[in-house]
Amino acid sequence: MKHTYKTNGVCSRMISFDLDGDVVSDVSFLGGCDGNLKAISKLVDGMTVGRIEELLKGNQCGFKGTSCADQLAIAVRRAYDGII
């Protein structure tokens, strides 16, 4: 199932991804650091929600208290839990 998540506190404005059970694929970011976010999207393709959280949750960009990677971890968890 396709999901979209409006980010908070980061340069990217939105994250789109597919979720099949707990497996994430086809991640794309709208805005943000294009090269880095394309790389993150490729690296997490086929990972589970739990593994993405282990690797990315809590990652910070500067003094923002979050990052695009952290926002992805939040997004996939919320989608998996049926919140978005």
Stockholm file with secondary structure:
# STOCKHOLM 1.0

chainA/1-84         MKHTYKTNGVCSRMISFDLDGDVVSDVSFLGGCDGNLKAISKLVDGMTVGRIEELLKGNQCGFKGTSCADQLAIAVRRAYDGII
#=GR chainA/1-84 SS CEEEEECSSSSCCEEEEEEETTEEEEEEEESSCHHHHHHHHHHHTTCBHHHHHHHHTTCCCTTSSCCHHHHHHHHHHHHHTTCC
#=GC SS_cons        CEEEEECSSSSCCEEEEEEETTEEEEEEEESSCHHHHHHHHHHHTTCBHHHHHHHHTTCCCTTSSCCHHHHHHHHHHHHHTTCC
//
